[in-house]
Amino acid sequence: GQRRRLALIRQAGEHLLAMIDDLLDLTSIEAGRVPLAPERLDLRPLADDVLALVHAAASRHDVALACAGAGVVAWADRTRLRQVLINLLSNAIKYNRPGGRVLVQLQADGARAVVQVHDTGLGLSAEDCAQLFQPFNRLGQALGPVEGTGIGLAVTQHLVRLMGGQITVQSTPGEGSCFSVALPMQAQAAPAPPDQGTSLP
């Protein structure tokens, strides 16, 4: 009835807002105008926080959420990393299957902190993986049942790189995908200006 129609209109409005936000984000990132305030972040509370935010969406899609790993610290911007995780998790939920699951795994790998987002969705071919981070490329999902601009991953990759990290994807068609975000654990030393030598106080 009417309430359902109103809910759909609101959803469409929210979706448009998210799309416009993503677009604005991409333009400001490409113009190098994203302020970063990196700090030492304990990843577990941050991950739990984001999982709580996407919980309702996961229930709607009948997808179970889990988080593994603790005590992993990264040097990153809290707001931007939240944005990255929200993006990856909402994709992992949207492109999953009913009864599927999403696992966030935190681990230390040498001098890097790694956040992995595993899903049990349809998985991607090697060609798809290669094109994944192009803006507006929704890999033939444009006509599929899942709404979205496909711009999210381009923004996500930019943000990860801005924080000195890397994002990679591994996927098995029919089984699911795993997005890995590797971030520095400690502040990265800025290169010394050439004329002052490199002697440290």
C-alpha positions as CSV (number, residue, x, y, z in Angstrom):
1,G,0.0,0.0,0.0
2,Q,0.9,3.6,0.5
3,R,3.5,3.0,3.2
4,R,5.4,0.6,0.9
5,R,5.3,3.2,-1.9
6,L,6.6,5.8,0.5
7,A,9.4,3.5,1.6
8,L,10.4,2.8,-2.0
9,I,10.5,6.6,-2.8
10,R,12.6,7.2,0.3
11,Q,14.9,4.3,-0.7
12,A,15.3,5.7,-4.2
13,G,16.0,9.2,-2.7
14,E,18.7,7.7,-0.4
15,H,20.2,5.8,-3.3
16,L,20.4,8.9,-5.4
17,L,22.1,10.8,-2.6
18,A,24.6,8.0,-2.1
19,M,25.3,8.1,-5.9
20,I,25.8,11.9,-5.9
21,D,28.1,11.6,-2.8
22,D,30.1,9.0,-4.5
23,L,30.5,11.1,-7.6
24,L,31.5,14.2,-5.6
25,D,33.9,12.1,-3.7
26,L,35.5,10.8,-6.9
27,T,35.9,14.3,-8.3
28,S,37.4,15.7,-5.1
29,I,39.7,12.7,-4.9
30,E,40.9,13.1,-8.5
31,A,41.5,16.8,-7.8
32,G,43.6,15.7,-4.8
33,R,41.3,17.6,-2.4
34,V,40.6,14.9,0.2
35,P,41.9,15.9,3.6
36,L,43.4,12.9,5.5
37,A,44.0,12.7,9.2
38,P,45.7,9.4,9.7
39,E,46.1,7.9,13.2
40,R,46.8,4.6,14.9
41,L,43.6,2.7,14.6
42,D,42.6,-0.6,16.3
43,L,40.8,-2.3,13.4
44,R,38.5,-4.5,15.4
45,P,36.3,-1.8,17.0
46,L,36.2,0.0,13.6
47,A,35.1,-3.3,11.9
48,D,32.5,-4.0,14.5
49,D,31.2,-0.5,14.1
50,V,30.8,-0.9,10.4
51,L,29.3,-4.3,10.7
52,A,26.6,-2.8,13.0
53,L,25.9,-0.2,10.4
54,V,25.3,-2.7,7.6
55,H,23.5,-5.2,9.8
56,A,20.0,-4.2,8.7
57,A,20.9,-4.5,5.0
58,A,22.4,-8.0,5.7
59,S,19.2,-9.2,7.4
60,R,17.1,-7.9,4.5
61,H,19.3,-10.0,2.1
62,D,19.4,-13.0,4.5
63,V,23.2,-12.7,4.7
64,A,25.1,-13.6,7.9
65,L,27.9,-11.3,9.1
66,A,31.0,-12.4,11.0
67,C,34.3,-10.8,12.1
68,A,37.6,-12.7,12.9
69,G,40.9,-11.3,14.3
70,A,41.7,-8.7,16.9
71,G,44.6,-6.6,18.1
72,V,45.5,-5.5,14.5
73,V,46.5,-1.8,14.3
74,A,46.7,0.2,11.1
75,W,47.9,3.8,10.3
76,A,44.9,5.2,8.5
77,D,42.2,7.9,8.4
78,R,39.3,6.7,10.5
79,T,36.5,8.3,8.3
80,R,38.0,7.2,5.1
81,L,38.7,3.7,6.2
82,R,35.1,3.5,7.5
83,Q,34.0,4.6,4.0
84,V,36.1,1.9,2.4
85,L,34.7,-0.8,4.7
86,I,31.1,0.3,4.3
87,N,31.6,0.2,0.6
88,L,33.1,-3.3,0.5
89,L,30.6,-4.7,3.0
90,S,27.6,-3.3,1.3
91,N,28.8,-4.8,-2.0
92,A,29.5,-8.1,-0.3
93,I,26.0,-8.1,1.0
94,K,24.3,-6.9,-2.2
95,Y,26.1,-9.3,-4.5
96,N,25.7,-12.3,-2.2
97,R,23.0,-15.0,-2.2
98,P,20.2,-15.6,0.3
99,G,21.6,-17.7,3.1
100,G,25.1,-16.5,2.2
101,R,27.7,-15.0,4.6
102,V,30.2,-12.2,4.8
103,L,33.4,-12.6,6.9
104,V,35.6,-9.7,7.8
105,Q,39.1,-11.0,8.6
106,L,41.8,-8.9,10.3
107,Q,45.4,-9.9,10.2
108,A,48.9,-8.6,10.4
109,D,51.2,-9.4,7.5
110,G,54.7,-8.1,8.1
111,A,54.6,-4.3,8.4
112,R,51.0,-4.2,7.0
113,A,47.6,-4.6,8.5
114,V,45.2,-6.5,6.2
115,V,41.5,-6.3,6.2
116,Q,39.8,-9.0,4.1
117,V,36.1,-9.1,3.2
118,H,35.1,-12.5,2.1
119,D,31.7,-13.2,0.5
120,T,29.8,-16.2,-0.8
121,G,28.4,-14.4,-3.8
122,L,28.5,-15.3,-7.5
123,G,32.2,-14.6,-7.8
124,L,33.9,-12.9,-10.7
125,S,35.8,-14.0,-13.7
126,A,39.5,-12.9,-14.2
127,E,38.3,-10.4,-16.9
128,D,35.8,-9.0,-14.4
129,C,38.5,-8.7,-11.7
130,A,40.7,-6.8,-14.1
131,Q,38.0,-4.2,-14.8
132,L,36.6,-4.0,-11.3
133,F,38.0,-0.7,-10.2
134,Q,37.1,1.3,-13.4
135,P,34.5,4.0,-12.6
136,F,31.0,3.1,-13.9
137,N,31.9,-0.4,-14.7
138,R,29.3,-2.7,-13.2
139,L,30.4,-5.8,-15.1
140,G,27.2,-6.6,-16.9
141,Q,25.3,-6.0,-13.6
142,A,24.0,-2.8,-15.0
143,L,20.9,-4.7,-16.2
144,G,21.0,-7.0,-13.2
145,P,18.8,-6.9,-10.1
146,V,21.3,-5.0,-8.0
147,E,21.1,-1.2,-7.9
148,G,24.3,0.9,-7.8
149,T,26.6,3.0,-9.9
150,G,29.6,0.8,-9.9
151,I,31.5,4.0,-8.9
152,G,32.0,2.8,-5.3
153,L,35.0,0.6,-6.0
154,A,36.8,3.3,-8.0
155,V,36.4,5.7,-5.0
156,T,37.3,2.9,-2.6
157,Q,40.6,2.1,-4.4
158,H,41.5,5.8,-4.5
159,L,40.9,6.2,-0.8
160,V,43.0,3.1,0.0
161,R,45.9,4.4,-2.2
162,L,45.7,7.8,-0.5
163,M,46.2,6.1,2.8
164,G,49.4,4.4,1.4
165,G,47.6,1.1,1.0
166,Q,46.6,-1.4,-1.7
167,I,43.4,-3.2,-2.5
168,T,43.3,-6.5,-4.3
169,V,40.6,-9.0,-5.2
170,Q,40.6,-12.7,-5.6
171,S,37.5,-14.5,-6.8
172,T,36.2,-17.9,-7.8
173,P,33.2,-17.9,-10.0
174,G,30.3,-19.6,-8.3
175,E,32.0,-19.5,-4.9
176,G,32.6,-15.9,-3.9
177,S,35.1,-13.2,-3.7
178,C,37.6,-11.8,-1.3
179,F,38.7,-8.1,-1.2
180,S,41.9,-7.4,0.6
181,V,42.9,-4.0,1.9
182,A,46.5,-3.8,3.0
183,L,47.4,-0.7,5.0
184,P,50.6,0.5,6.7
185,M,50.8,-0.3,10.4
186,Q,52.9,2.8,11.2
187,A,53.1,6.4,10.0
188,Q,55.0,6.6,6.7
189,A,58.0,8.9,6.8
190,A,57.6,11.7,4.3
191,P,60.6,11.8,1.9
192,A,63.1,14.4,3.2
193,P,63.4,17.6,1.2
194,P,66.5,17.3,-1.0
195,D,68.4,20.3,0.3
196,Q,68.4,19.4,4.0
197,G,70.1,16.1,3.8
198,T,68.5,13.1,5.5
199,S,70.1,13.3,8.9
200,L,67.5,12.8,11.7
201,P,67.6,14.9,14.9
